Amino acid sequence: MLPLPDVAVRLDQPITHVHQALRDHQLLAVRRAGVLLVPAEFITDTGDIVKGLSGTITVLNDSGFSPGEVLSWLFTPDESLPGRPIDALRGDRGREVKRRAQALAF
């Protein structure tokens, strides 16, 4: 988990960009001990937000998931993927992850 200033450094963007990414649901953060934290897995090794993450967050939000439930879903292993949805997104299998997220809405 990374505090927002560290996210800004990893993205090579000002902290205001990170706040905007949170508002736009491109990223998701949780508050622990008063500090907003973003999972490090949301940022690629090249300093970008993982492709397909924002669309997945949006689909799950629209399905009524709370931010904590979205994080739980992204980091819970799914035997049919196989692995965790976040790992599938990082591995360029975003279409399958999004399809599964859309199925949760029904």
C-alpha positions in Angstrom: 0.0 0.0 0.0 1.3 3.4 -0.9 0.4 6.8 0.6 -0.7 9.4 -2.0 2.6 11.3 -2.2 4.3 8.0 -3.1 1.7 7.3 -5.7 2.4 10.8 -7.2 6.1 10.0 -7.4 5.5 6.6 -9.0 3.2 8.2 -11.6 5.6 11.1 -12.0 2.6 13.4 -11.6 1.7 16.2 -9.0 -0.3 15.1 -6.1 -3.3 17.0 -7.5 -3.3 14.5 -10.4 -3.6 11.6 -7.9 -6.5 13.3 -6.2 -8.2 13.8 -9.6 -7.6 10.1 -10.5 -9.3 9.1 -7.2 -12.3 11.4 -8.0 -12.5 10.0 -11.5 -12.4 6.4 -10.2 -9.1 5.7 -12.1 -7.6 4.8 -8.8 -9.1 3.6 -5.5 -7.8 4.3 -2.0 -8.6 3.2 1.5 -8.0 5.1 4.7 -5.8 3.3 7.3 -4.8 5.1 10.5 -6.0 8.4 9.0 -3.8 8.0 5.8 -5.2 7.4 2.3 -3.4 4.4 0.8 -3.5 3.0 -2.8 -2.5 -0.6 -3.5 1.0 -0.6 -5.2 -0.4 -3.2 -7.7 -2.5 -0.4 -9.3 0.7 1.2 -10.7 2.7 -0.6 -13.4 6.5 -0.9 -13.4 6.6 1.8 -16.1 4.7 4.3 -13.9 1.2 4.1 -15.3 -2.1 3.1 -13.9 -2.9 -0.5 -14.7 -4.9 -0.7 -18.0 -8.5 -1.6 -17.5 -8.5 -0.8 -13.8 -10.6 2.4 -14.0 -13.3 0.6 -16.1 -13.4 -2.3 -13.7 -13.7 0.1 -10.7 -16.6 2.0 -12.5 -18.5 -1.3 -13.3 -18.2 -2.4 -9.7 -19.2 1.0 -8.3 -22.2 1.1 -10.6 -23.1 -2.4 -9.3 -23.3 -1.0 -5.8 -20.0 -2.1 -4.5 -18.4 0.0 -1.8 -14.7 0.9 -2.2 -13.8 -1.8 0.3 -15.8 -4.4 -1.5 -14.1 -3.3 -4.8 -10.7 -3.8 -3.3 -11.7 -7.1 -1.8 -13.0 -8.4 -5.1 -9.9 -7.2 -7.0 -7.6 -9.0 -4.5 -9.6 -12.2 -3.9 -8.3 -15.2 -5.9 -10.7 -16.5 -8.6 -10.1 -20.1 -9.7 -11.7 -19.4 -13.1 -9.2 -16.7 -14.1 -7.0 -18.2 -12.5 -5.6 -15.9 -9.8 -6.7 -12.5 -8.5 -8.5 -10.1 -10.8 -5.8 -7.5 -10.2 -3.2 -9.9 -11.5 -5.3 -10.6 -14.6 -5.6 -6.8 -15.2 -1.8 -6.5 -14.9 -1.4 -9.5 -17.2 -3.4 -7.8 -20.0 -6.5 -9.9 -19.4 -8.7 -6.9 -18.6 -11.5 -7.9 -20.9 -12.2 -11.1 -19.0 -12.0 -9.2 -15.6 -14.4 -6.6 -16.8 -16.8 -9.3 -18.1 -16.8 -11.0 -14.7 -17.4 -7.6 -13.0 -20.4 -6.9 -15.3 -21.8 -10.3 -14.5 -21.9 -9.3 -10.8 -24.4 -6.6 -11.6 -27.1 -9.2 -12.4 
